[in-house]
Amino acid sequence: MALIADGRREALAANERVIFLAEDPLLWLREDAVELVPLPSEAWASSMAGPVDRRPGTWWLAVDLWGPDGPTDYTLEGTAVEGPDGIRLTVSDIHVM
């Protein structure tokens, strides 16, 4: 999440633990000049996640993204997979809710 808040596409592309299905997942955040911050602990209260059927260790998720003044209108959707080297995140979309 810190990489997404940072907003540098090249930093995201260089990270092996984060995969984006879209060509430029940060496009709308830049277009709307959305400033993001790393997620505070209270962000998880409004976020949703659940296990993916028939894929042990895989979770679907919808995480509300936060700015300096609190939650934004943007949500990250994707999957997280627990592996021996940690969690790998695949982001399918970042959009306005």
Secondary structure, DSSP 8 states (H G I E B T S, - for coil): -HHHHH--HHHHHH-TTEEESSS-TTHHHHHTT---B---TTHHHH-EEEE-TT-TTEEEEEEEEEETTEEEEEEEEEEEEEETTEEEEEEEEEEE-
